[in-house]
Amino acid sequence: MAYQTTYRSTYRGSRRRRRRRNSHYGVLIALILLIIIAVPVAFHIVKGISGAIFGGSQNQLVYQIDNTRAYQDGKTVDLGAAAPFRSTTGVAYAPLDSLCGNLGVELNWDSAGTSATLTYKKDTASLKVGSTSMTYNGEAKTLAGAPETKEGVTFVPVKDVCQAFSWQVGEVGEDQGDLVIISQSKKELDEVKTGKIAAEALAVLGPSEKQVTTGSVVMRTDSDKLIADGEAREMAEETGKRGSAAIEVDGVRYVPLKAAVAALGGTASYDGSNQWTIECNGISSTIQNSGKAKVNGEHVKGDNIQTYQDEESGKFYVSAQLFAALTGKNYSDLGDGAYAFTAMSLDGFDSQKAYLKNNMTAGLTQAIGGDIPDADVYVALTFDDGPTGSTGEYPSGMTSYLLDGLKERGAHATFFMCGYRLKDFNSHCSRYLAEGHELGNHTMNHPMEMLPALSEEGIREEVESNSQLIEQYCGARPTVMRPVGGAYDEKVQAVMKELGLPIINWEVDTLDWKTKTNPDSVKQNILDQVHDGSIVLMHDLYTGTIEGVLAAIDELQSRTDKTYAFVTVSELAAVKGVTLEPGQVYTNIE
C-alpha cells in the first residue's frame, strides 16, 4: 500500500507538472500569434503616423504626358481615354477627376459643370473652366493656363493646382520619360528622389513618346516605304528605281534587306554565292542564304529568325525579327500589318504602340502595283469629277469606256472622284485598282465656293467622308487628293497633312472643261505640252476628253524618237524617287 500511495502521489504530481508545462506552451504560442498579427498592424500605424508627421511617400501620383495610364504607389492607374497633355506653351495638364480621386481630394461641381471646388482636409480651392483665376482659402491665385474640357473631361494645369495645396511637384523631361511627379509628402522632391520615383514609374508606364520615336523605324506589309526620324523613305535597291515592299509569307513578316538597309543609310552587299554583308547603324552583320546570321560576330537566335528568297524578282528578304537584330532594335507588332523597330522594348506598353500606329504610319502608302515600262518620258494622266455613267454614245458607262481604252494601251491614270457621283455610278469600281489605276479624292460634294472658303471642320468633312465612300466602293482609301479648282491655302494643307493626303494639282491643262466635245483640242494640248514628269488635268465627264486622250496616247506611243509611259501620280513619284508628302502641293514630278 505504501508503494501504491507513493506511486499515485508521484503520478499525480507528474500530471500536474505536465499540465503546467502545456499551459506555458499555450501561452507562448498565443504570444507568438499575437506578435505576428500585431507587428504589421503596428508597422502600418507607425508608418502612417510618421508619414503624417515627417512626410511619408505613400501618397505619390505620377502622370506621363499622352499616356492613358498613371502610376501610384507601385500600381497602374487607368485614366480611360483622358491622357495628360502639354499645352503649346509647355504647361502640363492632367484630368481633374483623376487628380482628385487618387489624392484624396473631395471634388464638387456646380450644376453647369464649368466650375469646381476642391477640398483637402481644411483647405479649399475653387477654379473655373476657361479662367486662369483660382481662389485658395479665399486668396486669389493665377494659373499658368486655364482649365479646359476635352470630350467631356476637364483638365487642369497640374503643377499650379498641386502647389496650391503645398504638395511637391517635379517634372522629368520628354527625353527622360516626360513625367509629372506629385507627392503629398512635406519632404522636398530632390534630384535623387525624383530619379528613383521616375525609374519606378517608367518600369510600369514605359518610355515617353519622344523616347519611342527617337531612332524608331515603322513599316507596314505591302508598303514600299518606311518611316525613320519622322519621315517617309522609299525602300529601293537603287536610286531612281521603284520601291521594294515589305511582305508576309506563311504568317511571317519579311523586310526587303538591301532596300530597307539603304533607306536607313546603310549598305547590304552580296558575295554572289551565299552570304550578305551588312553595315547599318554602326552594326556589322552577315547573313547566309540559309538564314544563319551573325551580328557583331555573335550568332542570332530567337523565334522567326529566317530569310526568304523571291524566285521571280530575285529579291532577298529577312524576317522582321532578324531585321531588328541587324539594326540593334526591338521588334513590336502595332496591328493592322504595321510594326515598329524601337530602341526600347514596347512589350506590355500598349499606349506607346498605339501612339506609333496613329502618328507614324500615315506615310506608309501602298506599294505601286502593276508593271511600269522603261521609258524616256513618264506622264501622269489625271481625271477629275467622275465617275460618269451611261450615255447614248456610251451605254455601258463613260468611265467604263475610258477604262477599256486605257487598258488596251497599257496606260494607268489617277481618278480624282467626287462622292456624290460615286454614289450614283459605281458598278465599275472594282476595276480601278485591279487595272493599275490610283484612287484620288476630289471632295464629296465638289463645293463651288472651294475649300479655302470652308472651315477646317468643313474641309475635313468634305474630304474624309469621301475617302470613306471611296474605300466602301473601291476597296481602299484614296492615296492622293485634288482640291476643287486646285484652290488651297495653309488651312487646306494643314487638314490634308492631318489626313495623310498629298495635294496633286497639274502642269498641263487640256482645257477640256471649255471645249467639252472637241477631242482634237484635248489631243493637241497634250501633244504640245507634255514632257517627262508632267501631270495632266482632264475631266471624267466629256466625250471630247475620252476620244482626245486616247488619240494622244496613240500618237505619243507611235513616236520613234522617244518612248512614253502613262502612269499614275504615285507611280510617277516612285519612278523619280520622290516621296509624296501629306499636305504638300505638287504640279509636276521631275
C-alpha positions as CSV (number, residue, x, y, z in Angstrom):
1,M,0.0,0.0,0.0
2,A,2.8,2.3,0.8
3,Y,4.2,1.6,-2.7
4,Q,0.9,2.3,-4.3
5,T,0.4,5.6,-2.3
6,T,3.8,6.7,-3.3
7,Y,3.2,5.8,-7.0
8,R,-0.1,7.6,-7.1
9,S,1.4,10.7,-5.4
10,T,4.2,10.7,-7.9
11,Y,1.9,10.2,-10.8
12,R,-0.4,13.0,-9.8
13,G,2.5,15.4,-9.4
14,S,3.8,14.4,-12.8
15,R,0.4,15.1,-14.4
16,R,0.2,18.5,-12.7
17,R,3.7,19.4,-13.9
18,R,2.7,18.4,-17.5
19,R,-0.4,20.4,-17.3
20,R,1.6,23.4,-16.2
21,R,4.1,22.9,-19.0
22,N,1.2,22.5,-21.5
23,S,-0.3,25.7,-20.2
24,H,3.0,27.5,-20.6
25,Y,3.3,26.3,-24.2
26,G,-0.2,27.5,-25.0
27,V,0.6,31.0,-23.6
28,L,3.8,31.0,-25.6
29,I,2.0,30.1,-28.8
30,A,-0.7,32.7,-28.2
31,L,2.0,35.4,-27.6
32,I,3.8,34.4,-30.9
33,L,0.5,34.6,-32.8
34,L,-0.3,38.0,-31.2
35,I,3.2,39.3,-32.2
36,I,2.7,38.0,-35.8
37,I,-0.6,39.8,-36.1
38,A,0.3,42.9,-34.2
39,V,3.7,43.8,-35.7
40,P,2.4,44.5,-39.3
41,V,-0.5,46.4,-37.8
42,A,1.8,48.4,-35.6
43,F,4.2,48.9,-38.6
44,H,1.4,50.4,-40.7
45,I,0.2,52.6,-37.8
46,V,3.7,53.9,-37.2
47,K,4.2,54.3,-40.9
48,G,1.0,56.3,-41.1
49,I,1.9,58.4,-38.1
50,S,5.4,59.0,-39.4
51,G,4.1,59.8,-42.8
52,A,1.7,62.4,-41.3
53,I,4.4,63.9,-39.1
54,F,7.5,63.5,-41.2
55,G,6.1,63.5,-44.7
56,G,5.9,59.8,-45.8
57,S,6.0,58.8,-49.5
58,Q,2.8,56.7,-49.6
59,N,0.8,59.4,-51.4
60,Q,2.6,59.8,-54.8
61,L,1.0,60.0,-58.2
62,V,2.9,60.0,-61.5
63,Y,1.5,61.1,-64.8
64,Q,3.1,60.6,-68.2
65,I,2.2,63.0,-70.9
66,D,-0.1,61.5,-73.6
67,N,-0.3,58.1,-71.7
68,T,-3.7,56.8,-70.7
69,R,-2.1,55.1,-67.6
70,A,-0.6,56.7,-64.5
71,Y,1.5,55.3,-61.7
72,Q,0.7,55.4,-58.0
73,D,2.3,53.6,-55.1
74,G,3.6,50.7,-57.2
75,K,0.4,50.2,-59.2
76,T,-1.0,51.3,-62.5
77,V,-3.9,53.8,-62.6
78,D,-6.2,53.6,-65.7
79,L,-7.2,57.0,-66.9
80,G,-9.5,55.7,-69.6
81,A,-9.1,58.0,-72.7
82,A,-8.1,61.0,-70.6
83,A,-4.4,61.2,-71.2
84,P,-2.5,64.2,-69.7
85,F,-1.1,66.6,-72.3
86,R,1.1,69.7,-72.6
87,S,-0.3,73.0,-73.9
88,T,1.5,74.9,-76.7
89,T,3.3,76.8,-74.0
90,G,4.5,73.6,-72.3
91,V,2.1,73.6,-69.4
92,A,1.3,70.1,-68.2
93,Y,-2.5,69.3,-67.9
94,A,-4.0,66.4,-66.0
95,P,-7.6,65.1,-65.8
96,L,-9.2,66.8,-62.7
97,D,-11.3,63.7,-61.7
98,S,-8.2,61.5,-61.6
99,L,-6.1,64.1,-59.8
100,C,-8.7,64.4,-57.0
101,G,-9.8,60.8,-56.9
102,N,-6.3,59.5,-56.5
103,L,-5.0,62.1,-54.0
104,G,-8.0,62.0,-51.6
105,V,-9.4,65.4,-52.6
106,E,-13.2,66.0,-52.4
107,L,-14.4,67.4,-55.7
108,N,-17.7,69.3,-56.1
109,W,-19.0,70.6,-59.4
110,D,-21.6,73.3,-60.0
111,S,-24.7,72.3,-61.8
112,A,-23.4,73.6,-65.1
113,G,-20.2,71.7,-64.7
114,T,-17.9,74.7,-65.5
115,S,-16.6,75.4,-62.1
116,A,-15.3,73.1,-59.3
117,T,-14.5,73.3,-55.6
118,L,-11.7,71.1,-54.3
119,T,-11.4,70.3,-50.6
120,Y,-8.5,68.7,-49.0
121,K,-8.5,68.5,-45.2
122,K,-9.1,72.1,-44.1
123,D,-8.1,73.7,-47.4
124,T,-10.4,74.7,-50.3
125,A,-9.6,75.7,-53.8
126,S,-12.1,77.0,-56.5
127,L,-11.5,77.2,-60.2
128,K,-13.5,77.6,-63.4
129,V,-13.1,76.2,-66.9
130,G,-11.7,78.9,-69.3
131,S,-10.4,81.1,-66.5
132,T,-6.8,81.4,-65.2
133,S,-8.1,82.7,-61.8
134,M,-8.3,80.4,-58.9
135,T,-9.0,81.0,-55.2
136,Y,-7.3,79.1,-52.5
137,N,-8.7,79.6,-49.0
138,G,-10.2,82.8,-50.2
139,E,-6.9,84.1,-51.7
140,A,-6.7,84.8,-55.4
141,K,-4.1,82.9,-57.4
142,T,-3.2,82.9,-61.1
143,L,-2.9,79.7,-63.0
144,A,-0.3,79.2,-65.8
145,G,-3.2,78.0,-68.0
146,A,-7.0,78.0,-67.9
147,P,-8.7,74.6,-67.1
148,E,-10.3,73.2,-70.3
149,T,-12.7,70.5,-71.3
150,K,-11.9,67.9,-73.9
151,E,-14.5,65.3,-74.9
152,G,-16.3,65.7,-71.6
153,V,-13.2,65.5,-69.4
154,T,-11.9,68.6,-67.6
155,F,-8.1,69.1,-67.5
156,V,-6.3,71.4,-65.1
157,P,-2.7,72.8,-65.0
158,V,-1.5,70.1,-62.6
159,K,1.5,71.9,-61.2
160,D,-0.4,75.1,-60.1
161,V,-3.2,73.1,-58.5
162,C,-0.9,70.8,-56.6
163,Q,1.4,73.5,-55.4
164,A,-1.6,75.5,-54.1
165,F,-2.1,72.6,-51.6
166,S,1.6,72.7,-50.8
167,W,2.3,69.4,-52.4
168,Q,5.6,68.7,-54.0
169,V,5.7,68.6,-57.9
170,G,8.6,67.5,-60.0
171,E,8.8,67.1,-63.8
172,V,11.0,64.9,-65.9
173,G,11.8,66.0,-69.5
174,E,10.4,64.2,-72.5
175,D,13.7,62.7,-73.4
176,Q,13.9,61.1,-70.0
177,G,10.2,59.9,-69.8
178,D,8.0,63.1,-69.9
179,L,6.7,62.7,-66.3
180,V,4.9,64.8,-63.8
181,I,5.5,63.6,-60.3
182,I,3.2,64.6,-57.4
183,S,4.0,63.9,-53.8
184,Q,1.8,64.9,-50.8
185,S,4.9,64.4,-48.6
186,K,6.4,67.5,-47.0
187,K,9.8,66.3,-48.0
188,E,11.3,68.1,-51.0
189,L,11.4,66.2,-54.2
190,D,15.2,66.4,-54.7
191,E,17.0,65.1,-57.7
192,V,17.8,61.7,-56.1
193,K,14.2,61.1,-55.0
194,T,12.8,62.3,-58.3
195,G,15.1,60.0,-60.2
196,K,14.1,57.0,-58.1
197,I,10.4,57.6,-58.5
198,A,10.8,58.2,-62.2
199,A,12.7,54.9,-62.6
200,E,9.9,53.0,-60.8
201,A,7.2,54.8,-62.8
202,L,8.9,54.2,-66.2
203,A,9.2,50.5,-65.5
204,V,5.4,50.4,-65.4
205,L,4.4,53.2,-67.8
206,G,7.1,52.7,-70.4
207,P,9.0,55.2,-72.5
208,S,7.8,58.7,-73.4
209,E,6.6,59.5,-76.9
210,K,9.9,61.2,-77.7
211,Q,11.9,58.2,-76.4
212,V,9.7,55.9,-78.5
213,T,10.0,57.9,-81.7
214,T,13.7,58.8,-81.4
215,G,15.5,56.3,-83.6
216,S,12.4,54.3,-84.3
217,V,11.6,52.7,-87.7
218,V,8.0,51.9,-88.7
219,M,6.9,49.6,-91.6
220,R,3.8,48.0,-92.9
221,T,3.2,44.9,-95.0
222,D,2.6,45.8,-98.7
223,S,4.2,49.2,-98.4
224,D,7.4,50.1,-100.1
225,K,8.0,52.9,-97.6
226,L,9.4,53.0,-94.1
227,I,9.2,55.8,-91.5
228,A,12.5,56.9,-89.9
229,D,13.3,60.0,-88.0
230,G,9.6,61.0,-88.6
231,E,9.9,61.0,-92.4
232,A,8.8,58.6,-95.1
233,R,11.6,57.0,-97.1
234,E,11.4,54.8,-100.2
235,M,12.8,51.3,-99.8
236,A,14.5,51.0,-103.2
237,E,17.5,48.9,-104.0
238,E,18.8,51.6,-106.4
239,T,18.2,55.3,-106.6
240,G,15.5,56.1,-109.1
241,K,14.1,52.5,-109.2
242,R,10.7,51.5,-107.9
243,G,10.4,50.5,-104.3
244,S,10.5,47.1,-102.8
245,A,7.6,46.4,-100.5
246,A,7.6,44.6,-97.1
247,I,5.7,41.3,-97.5
248,E,4.2,38.5,-95.5
249,V,4.7,34.8,-96.3
250,D,3.0,32.0,-94.3
251,G,2.3,34.4,-91.4
252,V,5.9,35.7,-91.2
253,R,6.6,39.3,-92.0
254,Y,9.6,40.0,-94.2
255,V,11.6,43.1,-94.9
256,P,13.5,43.7,-98.3
257,L,17.0,43.6,-97.0
258,K,19.0,45.7,-99.4
259,A,16.3,48.3,-99.9
260,A,15.5,48.7,-96.2
261,V,19.1,49.0,-95.2
262,A,19.7,51.5,-98.0
263,A,16.7,53.6,-96.8
264,L,18.4,53.8,-93.3
265,G,21.7,54.9,-94.8
266,G,23.5,51.5,-94.6
267,T,24.8,49.0,-97.1
268,A,24.0,45.4,-97.9
269,S,26.2,43.6,-100.4
270,Y,26.0,40.1,-101.7
271,D,29.1,38.0,-102.5
272,G,27.3,36.3,-105.4
273,S,27.4,32.9,-103.8
274,N,26.0,32.5,-100.3
275,Q,26.4,35.5,-98.0
276,W,25.3,39.0,-97.4
277,T,27.4,41.6,-95.5
278,I,25.5,44.4,-93.8
279,E,26.7,47.7,-92.2
280,C,23.8,49.6,-90.6
281,N,23.6,51.8,-87.5
282,G,27.2,51.1,-86.6
283,I,26.5,47.3,-86.5
284,S,28.3,44.8,-88.7
285,S,26.3,41.6,-89.7
286,T,26.5,38.7,-92.0
287,I,23.6,36.5,-93.3
288,Q,23.8,33.3,-95.3
289,N,21.1,32.3,-97.7
290,S,20.2,29.5,-95.3
291,G,19.2,32.1,-92.7
292,K,22.2,31.8,-90.4
293,A,23.2,35.2,-89.2
294,K,25.8,36.9,-87.0
295,V,25.6,40.4,-85.5
296,N,29.0,41.8,-84.5
297,G,30.3,38.3,-84.6
298,E,27.6,36.7,-82.4
299,H,25.1,34.2,-83.7
300,V,21.5,35.5,-83.8
301,K,19.0,33.3,-82.0
302,G,15.3,33.5,-81.4
303,D,11.9,33.0,-82.9
304,N,11.3,33.6,-86.6
305,I,15.0,34.3,-87.4
306,Q,14.7,33.4,-91.1
307,T,15.1,34.6,-94.6
308,Y,13.1,34.4,-97.9
309,Q,14.2,34.5,-101.5
310,D,11.6,35.7,-104.1
311,E,12.5,33.5,-107.1
312,E,10.6,35.7,-109.6
313,S,12.2,39.0,-108.7
314,G,15.4,37.7,-107.1
315,K,15.0,39.9,-104.1
316,F,16.3,38.7,-100.7
317,Y,14.1,39.2,-97.6
318,V,14.8,38.9,-93.9
319,S,12.2,38.3,-91.2
320,A,11.2,41.4,-89.2
321,Q,12.7,39.8,-86.1
322,L,16.0,39.3,-87.9
323,F,15.9,42.8,-89.2
324,A,15.5,44.1,-85.6
325,A,18.7,42.2,-84.7
326,L,20.6,43.7,-87.7
327,T,19.7,47.2,-86.7
328,G,20.1,46.8,-82.9
329,K,16.4,47.4,-82.2
330,N,13.4,45.8,-80.6
331,Y,10.5,44.5,-82.8
332,S,6.9,45.3,-81.9
333,D,3.7,44.4,-83.7
334,L,1.4,47.5,-84.0
335,G,-1.6,45.8,-85.5
336,D,-3.2,46.0,-89.0
337,G,0.0,44.9,-90.7
338,A,2.1,47.7,-89.2
339,Y,5.2,47.1,-87.0
340,A,8.0,49.0,-85.4
341,F,11.7,48.7,-84.6
342,T,12.4,50.8,-81.5
343,A,15.4,51.5,-79.2
344,M,13.4,50.4,-76.2
345,S,11.2,47.4,-75.9
346,L,7.4,48.1,-76.0
347,D,6.3,44.8,-74.6
348,G,3.3,45.5,-72.4
349,F,3.2,49.2,-73.3
350,D,0.0,49.4,-75.5
351,S,-0.3,53.2,-75.2
352,Q,3.1,53.7,-76.9
353,K,2.3,51.2,-79.6
354,A,-1.0,53.0,-80.3
355,Y,0.9,56.3,-80.5
356,L,3.3,54.9,-83.1
357,K,0.5,53.4,-85.1
358,N,-1.7,56.5,-85.0
359,N,1.0,59.1,-85.6
360,M,3.8,57.4,-87.6
361,T,2.1,55.2,-90.3
362,A,0.3,57.8,-92.5
363,G,3.2,57.9,-94.9
364,L,3.3,54.1,-95.4
365,T,1.4,54.2,-98.7
366,Q,0.6,51.1,-100.6
367,A,3.4,49.8,-102.9
368,I,3.0,50.6,-106.6
369,G,1.2,47.8,-108.3
370,G,1.4,46.6,-111.9
371,D,4.3,46.8,-114.3
372,I,5.7,50.2,-115.2
373,P,7.6,50.0,-118.5
374,D,11.0,51.6,-119.0
375,A,10.6,54.9,-120.9
376,D,12.2,58.2,-121.8
377,V,9.2,60.2,-120.8
378,Y,6.8,59.5,-117.9
379,V,3.4,61.3,-117.9
380,A,0.8,61.2,-115.2
381,L,-2.8,61.2,-116.5
382,T,-5.4,62.5,-114.1
383,F,-9.2,62.7,-114.4
384,D,-11.5,64.8,-112.1
385,D,-15.2,64.9,-111.3
386,G,-16.1,61.3,-112.1
387,P,-17.3,58.7,-112.3
388,T,-19.8,59.1,-115.2
389,G,-22.5,56.6,-116.1
390,S,-24.1,55.6,-119.3
391,T,-25.0,58.0,-122.2
392,G,-26.4,57.4,-125.6
393,E,-22.9,57.2,-127.0
394,Y,-21.5,55.1,-124.1
395,P,-24.4,52.8,-122.9
396,S,-22.1,50.8,-120.6
397,G,-20.8,54.0,-119.0
398,M,-18.4,56.7,-120.0
399,T,-15.9,55.9,-117.2
400,S,-16.0,52.2,-118.2
401,Y,-15.3,53.1,-121.8
402,L,-12.3,55.2,-120.7
403,L,-11.0,52.3,-118.5
404,D,-11.3,50.0,-121.6
405,G,-9.3,52.4,-123.7
406,L,-6.6,52.8,-121.1
407,K,-6.3,49.0,-120.6
408,E,-5.9,48.4,-124.3
409,R,-2.9,50.8,-124.3
410,G,-1.3,49.7,-121.1
411,A,-1.8,53.2,-119.6
412,H,-2.5,54.0,-115.9
413,A,-4.2,57.0,-114.5
414,T,-5.3,58.7,-111.3
415,F,-9.0,59.2,-110.9
416,F,-10.0,62.1,-108.5
417,M,-13.6,61.1,-107.7
418,C,-16.5,63.1,-106.2
419,G,-18.6,61.2,-103.7
420,Y,-21.9,62.5,-104.9
421,R,-21.3,61.0,-108.3
422,L,-19.7,57.8,-107.0
423,K,-23.0,57.1,-105.1
424,D,-24.9,57.1,-108.5
425,F,-22.4,55.2,-110.6
426,N,-20.2,52.6,-109.0
427,S,-20.7,49.2,-110.8
428,H,-17.2,49.5,-112.4
429,C,-15.3,50.4,-109.2
430,S,-13.5,47.1,-108.8
431,R,-11.6,47.8,-112.0
432,Y,-9.6,50.8,-110.7
433,L,-7.1,49.1,-108.5
434,A,-7.2,45.8,-110.5
435,E,-6.2,47.5,-113.7
436,G,-3.4,49.5,-112.1
437,H,-5.1,52.9,-111.5
438,E,-4.9,55.1,-108.5
439,L,-7.7,56.3,-106.3
440,G,-7.9,60.1,-105.7
441,N,-10.2,62.3,-103.6
442,H,-11.9,65.3,-105.2
443,T,-14.3,66.0,-102.2
444,M,-17.8,64.6,-101.5
445,N,-19.9,67.5,-103.0
446,H,-17.5,69.5,-105.2
447,P,-18.2,72.8,-103.3
448,M,-18.0,75.6,-105.9
449,E,-17.0,78.1,-103.2
450,M,-13.8,75.9,-103.0
451,L,-12.1,74.6,-99.9
452,P,-10.3,77.7,-98.6
453,A,-13.8,79.2,-98.0
454,L,-14.7,76.4,-95.7
455,S,-13.8,76.0,-92.0
456,E,-11.3,73.3,-91.1
457,E,-14.1,71.1,-90.0
458,G,-15.9,71.7,-93.3
459,I,-12.8,70.8,-95.3
460,R,-12.2,67.7,-93.2
461,E,-15.8,66.5,-93.6
462,E,-15.7,67.0,-97.4
463,V,-12.6,65.0,-97.8
464,E,-12.8,62.4,-95.1
465,S,-16.4,61.4,-95.8
466,N,-15.4,61.0,-99.5
467,S,-12.4,58.8,-98.5
468,Q,-14.7,56.5,-96.6
469,L,-17.1,56.3,-99.5
470,I,-14.3,55.5,-102.0
471,E,-13.0,52.8,-99.7
472,Q,-16.5,51.4,-99.4
473,Y,-17.0,51.1,-103.2
474,C,-13.4,50.7,-104.5
475,G,-11.8,48.6,-101.7
476,A,-9.2,51.1,-100.5
477,R,-8.9,54.6,-99.3
478,P,-7.5,57.2,-101.8
479,T,-3.8,58.0,-101.6
480,V,-3.9,61.5,-103.1
481,M,-6.3,64.4,-103.3
482,R,-7.1,67.3,-105.6
483,P,-9.0,70.4,-104.2
484,V,-11.8,71.8,-106.3
485,G,-10.3,74.2,-108.9
486,G,-6.9,73.4,-107.5
487,A,-7.6,76.0,-104.7
488,Y,-5.7,75.6,-101.4
489,D,-4.3,77.7,-98.6
490,E,-2.4,76.9,-95.3
491,K,-5.7,75.7,-93.7
492,V,-6.3,73.2,-96.5
493,Q,-2.7,72.0,-96.4
494,A,-2.9,71.5,-92.6
495,V,-6.0,69.4,-92.9
496,M,-4.6,67.3,-95.7
497,K,-1.4,66.7,-93.7
498,E,-3.6,65.5,-90.8
499,L,-5.5,63.2,-93.2
500,G,-2.3,61.9,-94.8
501,L,-3.1,63.1,-98.3
502,P,-0.6,64.9,-100.7
503,I,-2.3,67.6,-102.8
504,I,-1.9,67.0,-106.5
505,N,-2.5,69.9,-108.9
506,W,-1.4,70.0,-112.5
507,E,1.1,71.4,-115.0
508,V,-0.8,70.6,-118.3
509,D,-4.4,71.8,-118.6
510,T,-6.1,70.3,-121.6
511,L,-8.9,72.9,-121.3
512,D,-11.5,70.1,-121.8
513,W,-13.7,71.8,-119.4
514,K,-14.1,74.6,-122.0
515,T,-14.2,72.5,-125.2
516,K,-16.1,69.5,-123.8
517,T,-16.9,67.7,-127.0
518,N,-13.8,68.6,-129.0
519,P,-11.3,65.7,-129.0
520,D,-8.8,67.4,-131.3
521,S,-8.3,70.2,-128.8
522,V,-7.7,67.8,-125.9
523,K,-5.3,65.8,-128.1
524,Q,-3.3,68.8,-129.3
525,N,-2.9,70.3,-125.8
526,I,-1.4,67.1,-124.6
527,L,0.9,66.7,-127.6
528,D,2.1,70.3,-127.4
529,Q,2.7,70.5,-123.6
530,V,3.7,67.2,-122.0
531,H,7.2,66.3,-121.1
532,D,8.9,64.0,-118.6
533,G,7.3,64.4,-115.2
534,S,4.1,66.2,-116.4
535,I,0.8,65.9,-114.6
536,V,-2.1,66.3,-117.0
537,L,-5.5,67.7,-115.9
538,M,-8.7,66.2,-117.6
539,H,-12.2,65.5,-116.5
540,D,-14.1,62.2,-116.5
541,L,-17.2,64.0,-117.8
542,Y,-16.8,64.9,-121.5
543,T,-16.9,62.9,-124.7
544,G,-14.2,65.0,-126.2
545,T,-11.9,64.1,-123.3
546,I,-12.2,60.4,-123.8
547,E,-11.6,60.4,-127.5
548,G,-8.9,63.1,-127.3
549,V,-6.7,61.5,-124.6
550,L,-6.8,58.1,-126.2
551,A,-5.8,59.6,-129.5
552,A,-2.9,61.5,-127.8
553,I,-1.7,58.3,-126.2
554,D,-1.8,56.5,-129.6
555,E,0.2,59.4,-131.2
556,L,2.9,59.5,-128.5
557,Q,3.3,55.7,-128.3
558,S,3.9,55.6,-132.0
559,R,6.8,58.0,-131.9
560,T,10.3,56.6,-132.5
561,D,12.5,59.4,-131.2
562,K,11.3,58.8,-127.5
563,T,9.4,56.3,-125.6
564,Y,6.4,57.3,-123.5
565,A,4.8,55.7,-120.4
566,F,1.5,56.8,-119.0
567,V,1.3,56.3,-115.2
568,T,-0.5,57.3,-112.0
569,V,0.8,60.2,-109.9
570,S,2.3,57.8,-107.3
571,E,3.9,55.7,-110.0
572,L,5.5,58.9,-111.4
573,A,6.8,59.8,-108.0
574,A,8.2,56.3,-107.5
575,V,10.0,56.4,-110.8
576,K,11.5,59.8,-110.0
577,G,12.5,58.7,-106.4
578,V,10.2,61.3,-104.9
579,T,8.2,60.7,-101.7
580,L,4.8,62.4,-101.8
581,E,4.4,64.2,-98.5
582,P,0.9,64.7,-97.0
583,G,-0.2,68.4,-97.2
584,Q,2.4,69.3,-99.8
585,V,1.3,70.5,-103.3
586,Y,2.7,69.0,-106.5
587,T,2.1,70.3,-110.0
588,N,4.7,68.0,-111.7
589,I,7.3,65.5,-110.6
590,E,10.6,65.8,-112.3
